[in-house]
């Protein structure tokens, strides 16, 4: 069981293919982002007791802040991650940092 934060996404042909995943450490902080495939991110969250939230940069206070809960959904084309549909677009997975243009 682990606790994760997702701070960014990579896309392939307009579809999210990878996530920037941070893992909570024993000291209570979080690791640097690790580029994680959609398949592996789903596997990580399928472990009983594991959870994830979106993580957004708070420019006003110069720190990361928690966003929406992330859940696994079984859709018509298979499993995918979705943030809690709370009508806020700023904390949804689609609106996290687009890592395609600056990280490989």
C-alpha positions as CSV (number, residue, x, y, z in Angstrom):
1,X,0.0,0.0,0.0
2,X,1.4,3.4,-1.0
3,X,0.4,7.0,-1.4
4,X,1.0,8.8,-4.7
5,X,0.8,12.2,-6.3
6,X,0.5,12.8,-10.0
7,X,2.0,16.2,-11.1
8,X,2.1,15.8,-14.9
9,X,1.2,13.8,-18.0
10,X,2.6,12.8,-21.3
11,X,0.4,12.3,-24.4
12,X,0.7,10.1,-27.5
13,X,-1.8,11.1,-30.2
14,X,-3.8,13.3,-27.8
15,X,-4.3,10.4,-25.3
16,X,-2.5,10.3,-21.9
17,X,0.1,7.6,-22.1
18,X,2.3,8.3,-19.0
19,X,2.1,10.1,-15.7
20,X,4.7,12.0,-13.6
21,X,4.2,10.0,-10.3
22,X,5.7,10.9,-6.9
23,X,5.7,8.3,-4.1
24,X,5.3,9.2,-0.4
25,X,8.4,8.4,1.6
26,X,8.7,7.1,5.1
27,X,9.8,10.6,6.2
28,X,6.5,12.0,4.9
29,X,7.8,13.8,1.9
30,X,7.5,12.7,-1.8
31,X,10.1,11.4,-4.3
32,X,11.0,13.2,-7.5
33,X,8.6,12.5,-10.4
34,X,9.1,9.2,-12.2
35,X,7.7,8.8,-15.7
36,X,5.2,5.9,-15.3
37,X,3.2,4.3,-18.1
38,X,-0.5,4.2,-17.9
39,X,-0.5,0.4,-17.4
40,X,2.0,0.6,-14.5
41,X,0.2,3.5,-12.9
42,X,-3.0,1.5,-12.9
43,X,-1.2,-1.6,-11.4
44,X,0.3,0.6,-8.7
45,X,-3.2,1.9,-7.7
46,X,-4.7,-1.6,-7.9
47,X,-2.7,-2.6,-4.8
48,X,-5.1,-2.6,-1.9
49,X,-4.9,0.5,0.2
50,X,-3.0,2.5,-2.4
51,X,-4.2,6.0,-3.3
52,X,-3.3,8.9,-5.5
53,X,-4.2,12.6,-5.9
54,X,-3.4,15.1,-8.5
55,X,-0.6,17.5,-7.5
56,X,-0.6,21.1,-8.6
57,X,2.0,23.9,-8.3
58,X,0.7,26.7,-6.0
59,X,2.4,29.7,-7.6
60,X,1.2,32.1,-4.9
61,X,2.9,30.0,-2.1
62,X,5.7,28.4,-4.1
63,X,4.8,24.8,-3.1
64,X,2.9,21.8,-4.3
65,X,-0.7,21.3,-3.2
66,X,-3.1,18.3,-3.3
67,X,-5.8,18.3,-5.9
68,X,-8.5,15.7,-6.7
69,X,-8.5,12.0,-5.8
70,X,-7.5,9.7,-8.7
71,X,-9.4,6.5,-9.3
72,X,-9.3,3.6,-11.8
73,X,-12.2,3.4,-14.2
74,X,-13.0,0.4,-16.4
75,X,-14.2,2.0,-19.6
76,X,-15.2,0.7,-23.1
77,X,-11.5,0.6,-24.1
78,X,-10.1,-0.8,-20.9
79,X,-8.9,0.6,-17.6
80,X,-7.8,4.2,-17.3
81,X,-7.2,6.8,-14.5
82,X,-9.6,9.5,-13.8
83,X,-9.6,12.3,-11.3
84,X,-12.6,12.9,-9.1
85,X,-15.1,14.7,-11.3
86,X,-15.6,17.7,-9.0
87,X,-16.3,20.4,-11.8
88,X,-12.9,22.0,-11.2
89,X,-10.8,21.8,-14.4
90,X,-7.6,22.9,-12.7
91,X,-7.1,19.8,-10.7
92,X,-8.1,17.2,-13.3
93,X,-5.5,14.9,-14.9
94,X,-6.0,16.5,-18.4
95,X,-5.0,19.9,-17.0
96,X,-1.8,18.9,-15.2
97,X,1.6,19.9,-16.5
98,X,2.2,18.7,-20.1
99,X,5.6,17.0,-19.8
100,X,5.9,16.2,-23.6
101,X,7.6,19.5,-24.4
102,X,10.3,19.5,-21.6
103,X,10.9,15.9,-20.3
104,X,11.5,12.7,-22.1
